[in-house]
Amino acid sequence: MLNDIYNKRIIELAGNIPRLGRLADPDASATAHSKLCGSTVKVDLKMDGPVVTDFAHDVKACALGQASSSIMASHVVGSTAGELRELRETVRRMLKDNGAPPQGKWADIALLEPVRDYKARHASTLLTFDAVVDAIGQIEARREQPAAMQG
């Protein structure tokens, strides 16, 4: 039953999202949108080398999208690009391929494991991960351009 995925901890996470808002001067911004449910997550990211130094987001999503955004916002600063790319793949495998949830500081994502039984909810749960990886890709692409092409 769908109510099983909206447990008390998911609702708590959704109701207490850290780092809401936008950054004044992000290194990149990215938006992820689910056509299925209409949820949208916009993220702003600042990085120093491969490490996230600042983060803010505007979350217009269902409780699952809010909960995953809350977990992201709690741990993203100090994380590396490689770690965040791997995290997105781990969460995707958890939902779509019965993979194990992430460990360590990302262990709260295991709360979202029951979502795997509700394919229509996968997209909203993955929004924050997709947007963060998109923003990282934008920053890295700009760094790789020759100086004459930047501006």
C-alpha positions as CSV (number, residue, x, y, z in Angstrom):
1,M,0.0,0.0,0.0
2,L,1.3,3.5,-0.9
3,N,1.0,4.7,2.7
4,D,3.8,2.3,3.6
5,I,6.3,4.5,1.8
6,Y,5.2,7.7,3.6
7,N,6.5,6.6,7.0
8,K,7.0,9.0,9.9
9,R,10.7,9.6,9.2
10,I,10.0,10.4,5.5
11,I,7.5,13.0,6.6
12,E,9.9,14.4,9.2
13,L,12.7,14.7,6.5
14,A,10.2,16.3,4.1
15,G,9.1,18.8,6.7
16,N,12.7,19.9,7.7
17,I,14.7,20.4,4.5
18,P,18.0,22.2,5.2
19,R,19.6,24.8,2.8
20,L,16.4,25.9,1.1
21,G,16.7,28.8,-1.2
22,R,19.2,29.8,-3.9
23,L,22.9,30.8,-3.9
24,A,23.7,34.3,-4.9
25,D,26.7,33.2,-7.1
26,P,26.6,29.5,-7.8
27,D,29.3,27.8,-10.0
28,A,26.3,26.0,-11.6
29,S,22.6,25.5,-11.3
30,A,20.6,22.6,-12.6
31,T,16.9,21.7,-12.6
32,A,15.4,18.2,-12.6
33,H,11.7,17.7,-13.4
34,S,9.4,14.7,-13.3
35,K,6.8,14.9,-16.0
36,L,4.9,12.1,-14.3
37,C,4.2,13.9,-11.0
38,G,5.2,17.5,-11.8
39,S,7.9,17.6,-9.1
40,T,10.8,20.0,-9.7
41,V,14.1,20.4,-7.9
42,K,16.5,23.2,-8.7
43,V,20.0,23.1,-7.2
44,D,22.8,25.6,-6.9
45,L,26.3,24.3,-6.4
46,K,29.7,25.8,-5.5
47,M,32.8,23.6,-5.8
48,D,36.5,24.0,-5.0
49,G,38.2,21.4,-7.2
50,P,36.2,18.1,-6.8
51,V,34.6,19.1,-3.4
52,V,31.2,20.7,-2.9
53,T,31.7,23.9,-0.8
54,D,28.1,25.3,-0.9
55,F,24.7,24.1,-1.9
56,A,21.1,25.5,-1.9
57,H,18.0,24.2,-3.5
58,D,14.4,25.1,-4.4
59,V,12.2,22.0,-3.9
60,K,8.7,21.8,-5.4
61,A,8.2,18.1,-5.0
62,C,6.1,15.4,-3.3
63,A,7.1,14.1,0.1
64,L,9.5,11.6,-1.4
65,G,11.3,14.2,-3.5
66,Q,11.4,16.4,-0.4
67,A,12.8,13.7,1.8
68,S,15.6,12.8,-0.7
69,S,16.4,16.5,-1.1
70,S,16.6,16.8,2.6
71,I,19.1,13.9,2.9
72,M,21.1,15.4,0.0
73,A,21.2,18.9,1.6
74,S,22.3,17.4,5.0
75,H,25.4,15.8,3.5
76,V,26.3,17.3,0.1
77,V,28.8,19.9,1.4
78,G,32.2,18.3,1.7
79,S,31.3,15.5,-0.7
80,T,33.2,15.0,-3.9
81,A,32.0,14.8,-7.4
82,G,32.9,11.1,-7.7
83,E,31.1,10.3,-4.5
84,L,28.0,12.1,-5.6
85,R,28.0,10.4,-9.0
86,E,28.4,7.0,-7.3
87,L,25.6,7.9,-4.9
88,R,23.2,8.6,-7.7
89,E,24.0,5.3,-9.3
90,T,23.6,3.5,-6.0
91,V,20.2,5.0,-5.4
92,R,19.1,4.3,-9.0
93,R,20.2,0.6,-8.5
94,M,18.4,0.5,-5.1
95,L,15.1,1.6,-6.7
96,K,15.3,-0.2,-10.1
97,D,17.5,-3.2,-9.6
98,N,17.0,-4.2,-6.0
99,G,20.4,-2.9,-5.1
100,A,21.6,-2.3,-1.6
101,P,21.1,1.2,-0.2
102,P,24.1,3.4,0.4
103,Q,26.1,3.2,3.6
104,G,27.9,5.8,5.8
105,K,26.7,9.3,5.9
106,W,24.1,8.5,3.2
107,A,22.5,5.6,5.1
108,D,19.2,7.5,5.6
109,I,18.5,6.9,1.9
110,A,17.6,3.4,3.0
111,L,14.3,5.0,4.3
112,L,13.4,5.4,0.6
113,E,14.0,1.7,-0.2
114,P,10.2,0.8,-0.2
115,V,9.8,3.2,-3.1
116,R,11.2,0.6,-5.4
117,D,7.8,-1.1,-5.5
118,Y,6.2,2.1,-6.9
119,K,7.8,2.8,-10.2
120,A,5.8,6.0,-10.6
121,R,7.6,7.5,-7.6
122,H,11.2,6.7,-8.8
123,A,11.6,9.9,-10.8
124,S,10.7,12.2,-8.0
125,T,12.9,10.3,-5.5
126,L,15.9,10.6,-7.9
127,L,15.4,14.3,-8.8
128,T,17.9,15.8,-6.3
129,F,20.6,13.2,-7.3
130,D,20.1,13.9,-11.0
131,A,20.2,17.7,-10.5
132,V,23.4,17.6,-8.4
133,V,25.2,15.4,-10.9
134,D,24.0,17.7,-13.8
135,A,25.4,20.7,-11.9
136,I,28.7,18.9,-11.3
137,G,29.0,18.1,-15.0
138,Q,28.4,21.7,-15.9
139,I,31.2,22.9,-13.5
140,E,33.6,20.3,-14.8
141,A,32.8,21.1,-18.5
142,R,33.6,24.8,-17.9
143,R,36.9,23.9,-16.2
144,E,37.9,21.9,-19.2
145,Q,37.3,24.7,-21.7
146,P,40.3,26.6,-22.9
147,A,40.5,30.0,-21.2
148,A,39.8,31.9,-24.5
149,M,36.4,30.1,-24.8
150,Q,35.2,31.0,-21.3
151,G,33.3,34.2,-20.6
